[in-house]
Amino acid sequence: MSNTSAVAEQFRDLEQAIEGLGLPLDRTVAELAALYRALAKPSQLDLDMRHLQLEWLGAYDLPHPGQIGFSREAMMSVLSRSVGIEAVEAFELQDLQRGMGFPASQLRAFVRDGHLWAYGEASLKFPRWQFVYDRDGFPRGFISDRLRIVVAAIPGDANPGLVRSLMTLSCPALPSIRGREVSPREYLLAGGAPSAVAAVLLRYLEADLEQSCEVANRVSEWA
């Protein structure tokens, strides 16, 4: 097999893997290319800042990596985790049916009407951060009765991995709870205002004016 043919086959494998995760192909490939370009550029960041970047992206689970340069292994870890971890952990439609007792038609209506956020084309995937779970790990309820305010702040084509990170990593922009910095998910579970979480998402995601107005409208409904 020629080198050109081998590369073409690898691209087909990549395409199938991305589609298998329910992610948009063009956008995901563009994001991977942008990430590679960013990682390939020389950086003036010091060691601690590099480590924080890698930790945010999920490349390291262990303490300080002790290296300044990005190894190929670290880059591949960043790429594979940032694309795959959310899609692998997300709930499927049947998980919500089993755990919450809603029929499939009602769950699709929740997504259509903005009460829940889901992604994927062949089959819907529901990010776990939106739910509380039972002992078996199945969803048994929403993290907030005003979740739709948070959902309104998420663009339809948002990267699920980025949204997951924003919702589950501690956020200094939110009020602390008992003196501890919390994630948006923890903040909502503690009864925090969803409008504060929506503001965080609007700040980091590519939201337009119309979407900001939608958040404001939904906040006013609960005022």
MARGUSE-491972 format. One record per residue: x, y, z of N, C-alpha, C, O in turn. Coordinates in nm, 3 decimals. Layout:
<rs>
R nc1 nc2 nc3 cac1 cac2 cac3 cc1 cc2 cc3 oc1 oc2 oc3
R X Y Z X Y Z X Y Z X Y Z $
...
</rs>
This chain:
<rs>
R nc1 nc2 nc3 cac1 cac2 cac3 cc1 cc2 cc3 oc1 oc2 oc3
R 0.085 -0.119 0.000 0.000 0.000 0.000 0.089 0.125 0.000 0.183 0.134 0.079 $
R 0.059 0.221 -0.087 0.139 0.342 -0.094 0.112 0.429 0.028 0.012 0.413 0.097 $
R 0.205 0.522 0.052 0.190 0.611 0.167 0.064 0.696 0.154 -0.005 0.720 0.253 $
R 0.033 0.741 0.031 -0.088 0.821 0.007 -0.213 0.743 0.041 -0.305 0.795 0.104 $
R -0.216 0.615 0.000 -0.332 0.530 0.028 -0.348 0.506 0.178 -0.459 0.505 0.230 $
R -0.234 0.486 0.246 -0.239 0.463 0.390 -0.294 0.584 0.464 -0.375 0.570 0.555 $
R -0.250 0.704 0.423 -0.300 0.827 0.487 -0.448 0.844 0.460 -0.524 0.881 0.550 $
R -0.491 0.816 0.336 -0.633 0.828 0.302 -0.717 0.734 0.388 -0.827 0.770 0.432 $
R -0.666 0.612 0.411 -0.740 0.516 0.493 -0.748 0.563 0.638 -0.851 0.545 0.703 $
R -0.640 0.624 0.687 -0.641 0.676 0.824 -0.741 0.791 0.838 -0.806 0.803 0.942 $
R -0.753 0.874 0.735 -0.852 0.981 0.739 -0.994 0.924 0.742 -1.082 0.976 0.810 $
R -1.016 0.816 0.667 -1.148 0.752 0.670 -1.177 0.696 0.808 -1.290 0.704 0.857 $
R -1.074 0.638 0.871 -1.092 0.585 1.007 -1.126 0.699 1.105 -1.212 0.683 1.191 $
R -1.058 0.812 1.089 -1.084 0.927 1.175 -1.226 0.977 1.155 -1.296 1.009 1.251 $
R -1.269 0.984 1.029 -1.404 1.029 0.998 -1.508 0.939 1.063 -1.604 0.987 1.122 $
R -1.488 0.808 1.054 -1.583 0.714 1.113 -1.584 0.724 1.265 -1.690 0.714 1.328 $
R -1.465 0.744 1.324 -1.457 0.755 1.470 -1.531 0.879 1.520 -1.603 0.872 1.620 $
R -1.513 0.991 1.451 -1.579 1.116 1.492 -1.730 1.102 1.477 -1.806 1.141 1.566 $
R -1.774 1.047 1.364 -1.918 1.029 1.342 -1.976 0.930 1.441 -2.092 0.943 1.482 $
R -1.895 0.830 1.480 -1.942 0.732 1.577 -1.967 0.792 1.714 -2.046 0.739 1.792 $
R -1.900 0.903 1.744 -1.921 0.973 1.870 -2.038 1.071 1.863 -2.073 1.134 1.963 $
R -2.098 1.084 1.745 -2.211 1.176 1.730 -2.171 1.321 1.721 -2.253 1.409 1.746 $
R -2.044 1.348 1.683 -1.995 1.485 1.674 -1.998 1.532 1.529 -1.983 1.451 1.438 $
R -2.018 1.663 1.506 -2.017 1.715 1.368 -1.878 1.701 1.307 -1.780 1.748 1.366 $
R -1.868 1.638 1.191 -1.739 1.605 1.131 -1.655 1.728 1.098 -1.542 1.739 1.144 $
R -1.710 1.821 1.019 -1.632 1.936 0.972 -1.580 2.019 1.088 -1.463 2.056 1.091 $
R -1.668 2.048 1.184 -1.629 2.132 1.298 -1.525 2.061 1.384 -1.429 2.124 1.430 $
R -1.542 1.931 1.406 -1.449 1.858 1.491 -1.311 1.850 1.428 -1.210 1.868 1.496 $
R -1.305 1.822 1.297 -1.176 1.816 1.228 -1.108 1.953 1.233 -0.987 1.962 1.253 $
R -1.186 2.060 1.214 -1.129 2.195 1.220 -1.073 2.225 1.359 -0.967 2.287 1.371 $
R -1.143 2.180 1.463 -1.096 2.202 1.600 -0.968 2.122 1.628 -0.877 2.171 1.695 $
R -0.962 2.000 1.577 -0.841 1.920 1.595 -0.722 1.985 1.525 -0.612 1.990 1.579 $
R -0.746 2.035 1.404 -0.638 2.101 1.329 -0.591 2.226 1.403 -0.470 2.251 1.412 $
R -0.685 2.304 1.455 -0.649 2.426 1.528 -0.570 2.392 1.654 -0.476 2.463 1.690 $
R -0.610 2.283 1.721 -0.539 2.244 1.842 -0.397 2.200 1.810 -0.304 2.235 1.883 $
R -0.379 2.124 1.704 -0.245 2.083 1.664 -0.159 2.204 1.631 -0.042 2.210 1.670 $
R -0.217 2.302 1.558 -0.139 2.422 1.524 -0.097 2.496 1.650 0.015 2.546 1.659 $
R -0.188 2.504 1.747 -0.158 2.575 1.871 -0.048 2.503 1.950 0.043 2.566 2.005 $
R -0.057 2.371 1.953 0.042 2.294 2.029 0.178 2.295 1.961 0.280 2.280 2.029 $
R 0.182 2.314 1.830 0.308 2.311 1.756 0.386 2.441 1.766 0.506 2.444 1.739 $
R 0.318 2.549 1.806 0.385 2.679 1.812 0.471 2.689 1.937 0.432 2.641 2.044 $
R 0.588 2.750 1.924 0.670 2.776 2.045 0.591 2.863 2.141 0.517 2.952 2.099 $
R 0.606 2.838 2.269 0.530 2.912 2.368 0.622 2.976 2.470 0.726 2.920 2.506 $
R 0.583 3.093 2.517 0.657 3.162 2.621 0.603 3.127 2.760 0.651 3.180 2.861 $
R 0.503 3.039 2.765 0.443 3.004 2.894 0.542 2.927 2.979 0.619 2.846 2.928 $
R 0.540 2.953 3.109 0.630 2.879 3.196 0.573 2.740 3.224 0.463 2.707 3.181 $
R 0.649 2.660 3.295 0.614 2.520 3.317 0.480 2.504 3.387 0.399 2.420 3.348 $
R 0.455 2.585 3.490 0.330 2.572 3.564 0.209 2.602 3.476 0.107 2.534 3.484 $
R 0.222 2.705 3.392 0.111 2.740 3.305 0.086 2.632 3.201 -0.029 2.602 3.170 $
R 0.191 2.573 3.148 0.175 2.463 3.052 0.101 2.347 3.119 0.011 2.286 3.059 $
R 0.140 2.316 3.242 0.075 2.207 3.313 -0.073 2.235 3.332 -0.156 2.145 3.315 $
R -0.107 2.359 3.367 -0.247 2.395 3.386 -0.326 2.378 3.257 -0.441 2.333 3.258 $
R -0.264 2.416 3.144 -0.331 2.399 3.015 -0.360 2.252 2.987 -0.471 2.215 2.948 $
R -0.259 2.169 3.009 -0.277 2.026 2.984 -0.379 1.966 3.080 -0.459 1.881 3.041 $
R -0.376 2.010 3.205 -0.469 1.957 3.303 -0.613 1.993 3.265 -0.704 1.911 3.277 $
R -0.633 2.117 3.218 -0.766 2.161 3.174 -0.817 2.073 3.061 -0.934 2.035 3.059 $
R -0.729 2.040 2.968 -0.769 1.959 2.853 -0.776 1.811 2.884 -0.826 1.733 2.803 $
R -0.725 1.771 3.000 -0.736 1.631 3.038 -0.620 1.546 2.997 -0.635 1.424 2.990 $
R -0.505 1.604 2.968 -0.392 1.524 2.922 -0.319 1.456 3.037 -0.251 1.356 3.017 $
R -0.333 1.509 3.157 -0.263 1.450 3.271 -0.359 1.429 3.387 -0.439 1.516 3.420 $
R -0.350 1.311 3.449 -0.424 1.285 3.572 -0.330 1.292 3.692 -0.374 1.308 3.806 $
R -0.200 1.279 3.666 -0.101 1.272 3.772 -0.048 1.411 3.805 -0.073 1.506 3.731 $
R 0.027 1.424 3.917 0.085 1.555 3.950 0.180 1.604 3.841 0.197 1.540 3.738 $
R 0.239 1.717 3.868 0.326 1.789 3.776 0.400 1.699 3.676 0.472 1.609 3.719 $
R 0.384 1.721 3.546 0.448 1.633 3.448 0.600 1.646 3.442 0.667 1.555 3.396 $
R 0.654 1.759 3.489 0.798 1.774 3.494 0.864 1.793 3.358 0.981 1.760 3.341 $
R 0.789 1.846 3.262 0.849 1.872 3.131 0.791 2.001 3.074 0.676 2.037 3.102 $
R 0.871 2.068 2.995 0.825 2.194 2.936 0.764 2.171 2.799 0.662 2.232 2.766 $
R 0.822 2.084 2.719 0.773 2.062 2.584 0.651 1.971 2.581 0.628 1.893 2.673 $
R 0.574 1.982 2.474 0.462 1.893 2.452 0.513 1.770 2.376 0.561 1.783 2.264 $
R 0.503 1.653 2.435 0.540 1.532 2.363 0.426 1.493 2.270 0.313 1.539 2.286 $
R 0.456 1.408 2.174 0.351 1.360 2.083 0.245 1.283 2.163 0.126 1.292 2.133 $
R 0.290 1.208 2.263 0.195 1.132 2.345 0.098 1.225 2.419 -0.021 1.197 2.430 $
R 0.153 1.338 2.469 0.067 1.432 2.540 -0.035 1.495 2.445 -0.151 1.512 2.480 $
R 0.010 1.528 2.323 -0.082 1.586 2.226 -0.193 1.487 2.190 -0.309 1.526 2.181 $
R -0.158 1.362 2.171 -0.259 1.263 2.135 -0.356 1.240 2.251 -0.475 1.215 2.230 $
R -0.303 1.249 2.373 -0.391 1.235 2.488 -0.491 1.349 2.495 -0.610 1.328 2.522 $
R -0.442 1.471 2.469 -0.531 1.587 2.465 -0.638 1.568 2.359 -0.757 1.587 2.385 $
R -0.597 1.530 2.239 -0.690 1.516 2.128 -0.795 1.409 2.155 -0.915 1.433 2.140 $
R -0.750 1.292 2.196 -0.844 1.181 2.214 -0.941 1.208 2.328 -1.060 1.179 2.316 $
R -0.891 1.264 2.439 -0.980 1.287 2.552 -1.078 1.401 2.525 -1.197 1.390 2.557 $
R -1.028 1.510 2.466 -1.116 1.625 2.445 -1.229 1.592 2.348 -1.338 1.647 2.360 $
R -1.203 1.502 2.253 -1.307 1.463 2.157 -1.397 1.354 2.214 -1.518 1.357 2.193 $
R -1.337 1.258 2.286 -1.411 1.138 2.319 -1.473 1.128 2.456 -1.574 1.060 2.471 $
R -1.416 1.192 2.558 -1.459 1.162 2.694 -1.606 1.196 2.720 -1.676 1.119 2.785 $
R -1.651 1.308 2.669 -1.791 1.346 2.691 -1.885 1.252 2.618 -1.986 1.209 2.673 $
R -1.851 1.220 2.492 -1.940 1.134 2.413 -1.951 0.995 2.474 -2.057 0.933 2.469 $
R -1.841 0.945 2.531 -1.843 0.811 2.592 -1.928 0.810 2.718 -1.998 0.713 2.745 $
R -1.922 0.918 2.797 -1.991 0.920 2.925 -2.135 0.968 2.916 -2.213 0.948 3.009 $
R -2.172 1.031 2.806 -2.307 1.088 2.794 -2.413 0.979 2.803 -2.391 0.864 2.765 $
R -2.529 1.018 2.854 -2.642 0.925 2.859 -2.705 0.911 2.721 -2.706 1.005 2.641 $
R -2.756 0.792 2.694 -2.834 0.767 2.573 -2.982 0.786 2.606 -3.020 0.796 2.723 $
R -3.063 0.789 2.502 -3.207 0.807 2.520 -3.265 0.700 2.612 -3.347 0.729 2.699 $
R -3.221 0.574 2.594 -3.276 0.465 2.675 -3.236 0.476 2.821 -3.307 0.427 2.909 $
R -3.120 0.540 2.848 -3.079 0.561 2.988 -3.178 0.653 3.059 -3.216 0.629 3.173 $
R -3.219 0.759 2.991 -3.313 0.853 3.050 -3.452 0.791 3.065 -3.522 0.816 3.162 $
R -3.490 0.709 2.967 -3.619 0.640 2.977 -3.621 0.548 3.099 -3.719 0.545 3.174 $
R -3.513 0.474 3.118 -3.506 0.380 3.231 -3.498 0.453 3.363 -3.567 0.417 3.459 $
R -3.412 0.556 3.370 -3.389 0.623 3.498 -3.497 0.720 3.539 -3.525 0.736 3.658 $
R -3.560 0.788 3.441 -3.654 0.895 3.474 -3.798 0.863 3.435 -3.891 0.931 3.477 $
R -3.815 0.758 3.355 -3.950 0.714 3.322 -4.021 0.793 3.214 -4.140 0.771 3.190 $
R -3.950 0.886 3.148 -4.013 0.963 3.041 -4.011 0.882 2.911 -3.913 0.812 2.885 $
R -4.116 0.891 2.831 -4.113 0.826 2.699 -4.017 0.902 2.606 -3.987 1.019 2.629 $
R -3.971 0.833 2.503 -3.875 0.893 2.409 -3.930 1.021 2.347 -3.856 1.117 2.327 $
R -4.060 1.023 2.317 -4.120 1.141 2.254 -4.112 1.263 2.347 -4.089 1.375 2.301 $
R -4.130 1.241 2.478 -4.124 1.351 2.573 -3.981 1.403 2.586 -3.959 1.524 2.597 $
R -3.885 1.312 2.586 -3.745 1.353 2.597 -3.702 1.433 2.475 -3.630 1.532 2.487 $
R -3.746 1.391 2.358 -3.714 1.468 2.237 -3.780 1.606 2.243 -3.724 1.704 2.195 $
R -3.898 1.611 2.300 -3.967 1.740 2.315 -3.891 1.830 2.412 -3.882 1.951 2.390 $
R -3.836 1.772 2.520 -3.754 1.850 2.613 -3.637 1.915 2.540 -3.605 2.032 2.563 $
R -3.573 1.838 2.451 -3.460 1.891 2.375 -3.507 2.000 2.279 -3.447 2.107 2.271 $
R -3.615 1.972 2.208 -3.667 2.067 2.109 -3.708 2.199 2.176 -3.686 2.306 2.119 $
R -3.766 2.191 2.296 -3.815 2.310 2.364 -3.712 2.376 2.454 -3.742 2.475 2.521 $
R -3.590 2.322 2.456 -3.482 2.385 2.531 -3.478 2.355 2.679 -3.413 2.427 2.754 $
R -3.547 2.248 2.725 -3.541 2.210 2.866 -3.420 2.122 2.895 -3.374 2.115 3.009 $
R -3.367 2.057 2.792 -3.249 1.971 2.803 -3.158 1.998 2.685 -3.203 2.038 2.578 $
R -3.028 1.976 2.704 -2.935 1.988 2.593 -2.886 1.851 2.551 -2.844 1.771 2.635 $
R -2.891 1.825 2.421 -2.841 1.699 2.366 -2.770 1.729 2.235 -2.792 1.833 2.174 $
R -2.686 1.637 2.192 -2.617 1.651 2.064 -2.611 1.514 1.998 -2.647 1.413 2.058 $
R -2.565 1.512 1.873 -2.559 1.388 1.798 -2.665 1.385 1.690 -2.772 1.444 1.704 $
R -2.632 1.316 1.583 -2.724 1.311 1.469 -2.792 1.174 1.458 -2.915 1.167 1.455 $
R -2.714 1.067 1.453 -2.773 0.934 1.442 -2.855 0.900 1.566 -2.964 0.844 1.556 $
R -2.803 0.934 1.684 -2.875 0.913 1.809 -2.837 1.024 1.905 -2.723 1.071 1.906 $
R -2.933 1.066 1.987 -2.908 1.176 2.079 -2.820 1.132 2.196 -2.833 1.020 2.246 $
R -2.729 1.221 2.237 -2.648 1.200 2.356 -2.675 1.315 2.453 -2.674 1.432 2.414 $
R -2.700 1.279 2.579 -2.736 1.376 2.682 -2.622 1.388 2.783 -2.598 1.294 2.859 $
R -2.550 1.502 2.785 -2.440 1.518 2.880 -2.483 1.493 3.024 -2.590 1.536 3.066 $
R -2.397 1.424 3.098 -2.430 1.381 3.235 -2.441 1.497 3.333 -2.510 1.485 3.434 $
R -2.373 1.609 3.306 -2.372 1.717 3.404 -2.510 1.775 3.429 -2.530 1.846 3.528 $
R -2.606 1.745 3.342 -2.741 1.799 3.358 -2.826 1.726 3.461 -2.935 1.772 3.496 $
R -2.776 1.612 3.511 -2.860 1.523 3.590 -2.802 1.491 3.728 -2.682 1.504 3.752 $
R -2.890 1.448 3.817 -2.849 1.377 3.939 -2.875 1.229 3.913 -2.961 1.194 3.832 $
R -2.801 1.142 3.983 -2.805 1.001 3.951 -2.853 0.917 4.069 -2.850 0.960 4.184 $
R -2.899 0.795 4.037 -2.932 0.699 4.143 -2.811 0.612 4.172 -2.704 0.634 4.115 $
R -2.826 0.514 4.260 -2.713 0.429 4.298 -2.652 0.353 4.182 -2.532 0.323 4.183 $
R -2.732 0.321 4.084 -2.684 0.245 3.968 -2.624 0.335 3.860 -2.581 0.287 3.755 $
R -2.623 0.466 3.885 -2.564 0.557 3.789 -2.659 0.608 3.682 -2.617 0.676 3.589 $
R -2.788 0.574 3.696 -2.886 0.622 3.598 -2.942 0.757 3.641 -2.952 0.783 3.761 $
R -2.979 0.842 3.546 -3.034 0.973 3.582 -3.169 0.960 3.650 -3.253 0.882 3.607 $
R -3.188 1.038 3.756 -3.317 1.034 3.826 -3.382 1.171 3.837 -3.494 1.184 3.887 $
R -3.312 1.276 3.791 -3.368 1.410 3.796 -3.272 1.511 3.736 -3.158 1.478 3.703 $
R -3.319 1.635 3.723 -3.237 1.742 3.668 -3.163 1.814 3.781 -3.208 1.814 3.895 $
R -3.049 1.875 3.749 -2.973 1.944 3.853 -3.039 2.074 3.897 -3.002 2.131 3.999 $
R -3.136 2.122 3.821 -3.207 2.244 3.858 -3.343 2.243 3.791 -3.357 2.195 3.678 $
R -3.443 2.296 3.859 -3.575 2.305 3.796 -3.580 2.420 3.696 -3.680 2.440 3.628 $
R -3.469 2.497 3.688 -3.458 2.604 3.590 -3.342 2.579 3.494 -3.274 2.672 3.450 $
R -3.321 2.453 3.463 -3.211 2.413 3.375 -3.222 2.479 3.238 -3.121 2.502 3.172 $
R -3.344 2.509 3.196 -3.363 2.567 3.064 -3.294 2.702 3.048 -3.262 2.743 2.936 $
R -3.270 2.773 3.160 -3.196 2.899 3.152 -3.051 2.872 3.114 -2.992 2.947 3.036 $
R -2.995 2.765 3.169 -2.857 2.726 3.136 -2.850 2.676 2.992 -2.759 2.713 2.918 $
R -2.945 2.593 2.954 -2.948 2.537 2.818 -2.955 2.648 2.714 -2.896 2.636 2.607 $
R -3.028 2.753 2.744 -3.042 2.865 2.650 -2.910 2.932 2.619 -2.896 2.998 2.516 $
R -2.811 2.916 2.709 -2.681 2.981 2.690 -2.583 2.896 2.610 -2.470 2.939 2.585 $
R -2.624 2.776 2.570 -2.534 2.686 2.497 -2.569 2.688 2.349 -2.680 2.651 2.311 $
R -2.476 2.731 2.263 -2.503 2.728 2.118 -2.529 2.585 2.071 -2.476 2.490 2.128 $
R -2.611 2.571 1.969 -2.646 2.439 1.920 -2.528 2.358 1.872 -2.531 2.235 1.878 $
R -2.423 2.424 1.824 -2.307 2.353 1.773 -2.188 2.359 1.869 -2.074 2.341 1.827 $
R -2.215 2.384 1.998 -2.106 2.392 2.095 -2.033 2.260 2.108 -2.094 2.154 2.094 $
R -1.902 2.267 2.133 -1.824 2.146 2.154 -1.863 2.083 2.288 -1.848 2.148 2.392 $
R -1.914 1.959 2.289 -1.961 1.898 2.414 -1.852 1.885 2.518 -1.878 1.899 2.638 $
R -1.727 1.859 2.473 -1.618 1.847 2.569 -1.590 1.977 2.640 -1.563 1.978 2.760 $
R -1.596 2.089 2.568 -1.574 2.220 2.628 -1.686 2.254 2.725 -1.661 2.303 2.835 $
R -1.809 2.227 2.686 -1.922 2.254 2.775 -1.909 2.172 2.903 -1.933 2.222 3.012 $
R -1.870 2.046 2.888 -1.850 1.959 3.004 -1.745 2.017 3.098 -1.764 2.020 3.220 $
R -1.633 2.063 3.042 -1.528 2.122 3.124 -1.579 2.246 3.196 -1.554 2.264 3.316 $
R -1.650 2.333 3.125 -1.701 2.455 3.186 -1.799 2.425 3.299 -1.801 2.497 3.399 $
R -1.878 2.321 3.284 -1.980 2.289 3.384 -1.927 2.210 3.503 -1.989 2.210 3.609 $
R -1.814 2.144 3.488 -1.768 2.054 3.596 -1.637 2.097 3.662 -1.599 2.038 3.763 $
R -1.566 2.197 3.608 -1.446 2.247 3.672 -1.479 2.369 3.758 -1.570 2.446 3.725 $
R -1.407 2.386 3.866 -1.434 2.498 3.957 -1.424 2.631 3.883 -1.340 2.648 3.794 $
R -1.510 2.724 3.921 -1.521 2.851 3.849 -1.515 2.968 3.948 -1.607 2.986 4.028 $
R -1.408 3.047 3.942 -1.395 3.161 4.035 -1.498 3.270 4.013 -1.517 3.356 4.099 $
R -1.565 3.268 3.897 -1.665 3.372 3.868 -1.794 3.351 3.947 -1.876 3.442 3.956 $
R -1.813 3.231 4.004 -1.934 3.202 4.079 -1.910 3.224 4.229 -1.797 3.210 4.276 $
R -2.016 3.258 4.303 -1.999 3.271 4.448 -1.953 3.138 4.508 -1.997 3.032 4.465 $
R -1.864 3.145 4.606 -1.816 3.023 4.670 -1.925 2.966 4.761 -2.018 3.037 4.800 $
R -1.912 2.840 4.793 -2.006 2.773 4.883 -1.928 2.723 5.004 -1.838 2.640 4.992 $
R -1.964 2.775 5.121 -1.893 2.742 5.246 -1.742 2.765 5.230 -1.661 2.686 5.278 $
R -1.709 2.872 5.163 -1.570 2.910 5.147 -1.494 2.832 5.042 -1.372 2.845 5.031 $
R -1.563 2.751 4.965 -1.496 2.667 4.864 -1.540 2.708 4.725 -1.659 2.730 4.699 $
R -1.442 2.718 4.633 -1.473 2.747 4.493 -1.539 2.624 4.432 -1.490 2.513 4.449 $
R -1.650 2.643 4.361 -1.727 2.530 4.310 -1.743 2.540 4.158 -1.721 2.645 4.098 $
R -1.782 2.429 4.099 -1.813 2.425 3.956 -1.956 2.473 3.935 -2.034 2.476 4.029 $
R -1.991 2.510 3.811 -2.131 2.546 3.783 -2.229 2.434 3.819 -2.338 2.461 3.869 $
R -2.190 2.310 3.795 -2.277 2.197 3.831 -2.302 2.194 3.981 -2.416 2.181 4.026 $
R -2.195 2.205 4.060 -2.209 2.205 4.206 -2.291 2.324 4.253 -2.371 2.313 4.346 $
R -2.270 2.437 4.189 -2.342 2.559 4.225 -2.492 2.541 4.204 -2.572 2.583 4.288 $
R -2.530 2.479 4.094 -2.672 2.455 4.066 -2.730 2.353 4.164 -2.842 2.369 4.212 $
R -2.653 2.249 4.194 -2.701 2.148 4.287 -2.723 2.205 4.426 -2.808 2.157 4.502 $
R -2.647 2.309 4.460 -2.662 2.375 4.590 -2.774 2.479 4.589 -2.795 2.548 4.689 $
R -2.844 2.491 4.478 -2.955 2.586 4.470 -2.917 2.722 4.415 -2.995 2.816 4.426 $
R -2.797 2.735 4.357 -2.752 2.862 4.302 -2.834 2.906 4.182 -2.899 2.825 4.117 $
R -2.831 3.035 4.154 -2.910 3.091 4.044 -2.856 3.046 3.909 -2.738 3.066 3.881 $
R -2.938 2.985 3.824 -2.892 2.942 3.693 -2.849 3.057 3.603 -2.772 3.037 3.509 $
R -2.898 3.178 3.630 -2.859 3.293 3.549 -2.709 3.320 3.563 -2.646 3.366 3.468 $
R -2.652 3.293 3.682 -2.508 3.312 3.702 -2.429 3.213 3.618 -2.324 3.247 3.562 $
R -2.478 3.090 3.610 -2.412 2.988 3.528 -2.427 3.022 3.381 -2.332 3.007 3.303 $
R -2.544 3.069 3.342 -2.565 3.108 3.202 -2.469 3.220 3.163 -2.419 3.222 3.050 $
R -2.442 3.311 3.254 -2.348 3.420 3.225 -2.208 3.367 3.200 -2.136 3.418 3.113 $
R -2.167 3.265 3.276 -2.036 3.203 3.256 -2.029 3.139 3.117 -1.930 3.157 3.045 $
R -2.133 3.066 3.079 -2.134 2.999 2.949 -2.135 3.099 2.835 -2.064 3.081 2.736 $
R -2.214 3.204 2.848 -2.218 3.306 2.743 -2.082 3.373 2.724 -2.046 3.414 2.614 $
R -2.007 3.382 2.833 -1.877 3.446 2.827 -1.775 3.361 2.750 -1.691 3.415 2.678 $
R -1.784 3.229 2.764 -1.682 3.141 2.707 -1.723 3.076 2.575 -1.637 3.037 2.496 $
R -1.851 3.064 2.550 -1.898 3.001 2.426 -1.932 3.108 2.324 -1.948 3.226 2.357 $
R -1.944 3.066 2.199 -1.968 3.162 2.091 -2.117 3.192 2.078 -2.184 3.144 1.986 $
R -2.165 3.270 2.170 -2.308 3.303 2.169 -2.331 3.437 2.102 -2.251 3.529 2.117 $
R -2.440 3.448 2.027 -2.472 3.573 1.959 -2.573 3.654 2.041 -2.618 3.609 2.147 $
R -2.607 3.771 1.992 -2.698 3.860 2.064 -2.835 3.795 2.084 -2.896 3.809 2.190 $
R -2.881 3.724 1.980 -3.013 3.660 1.990 -3.015 3.559 2.104 -3.114 3.547 2.177 $
R -2.905 3.486 2.120 -2.899 3.386 2.226 -2.895 3.453 2.364 -2.957 3.404 2.458 $
R -2.823 3.563 2.375 -2.819 3.637 2.501 -2.958 3.688 2.538 -2.996 3.688 2.655 $
R -3.033 3.731 2.438 -3.171 3.777 2.461 -3.259 3.661 2.507 -3.347 3.679 2.591 $
R -3.235 3.542 2.451 -3.312 3.423 2.491 -3.288 3.391 2.637 -3.381 3.359 2.710 $
R -3.161 3.399 2.681 -3.130 3.377 2.822 -3.203 3.479 2.908 -3.264 3.444 3.009 $
R -3.197 3.606 2.868 -3.264 3.712 2.945 -3.414 3.688 2.954 -3.475 3.710 3.059 $
R -3.476 3.642 2.844 -3.618 3.615 2.844 -3.653 3.501 2.941 -3.752 3.508 3.014 $
R -3.569 3.398 2.940 -3.598 3.284 3.028 -3.574 3.319 3.174 -3.643 3.267 3.262 $
R -3.478 3.406 3.200 -3.456 3.452 3.337 -3.577 3.532 3.383 -3.620 3.517 3.498 $
R -3.633 3.615 3.296 -3.746 3.699 3.333 -3.871 3.615 3.363 -3.956 3.655 3.442 $
R -3.881 3.499 3.300 -3.995 3.410 3.325 -3.996 3.360 3.469 -4.101 3.331 3.525 $
R -3.875 3.351 3.528 -3.864 3.297 3.665 -3.842 3.406 3.769 -3.824 3.377 3.887 $
R -3.842 3.532 3.725 -3.815 3.642 3.819 -3.931 3.657 3.919 -3.926 3.744 4.006 $
</rs>
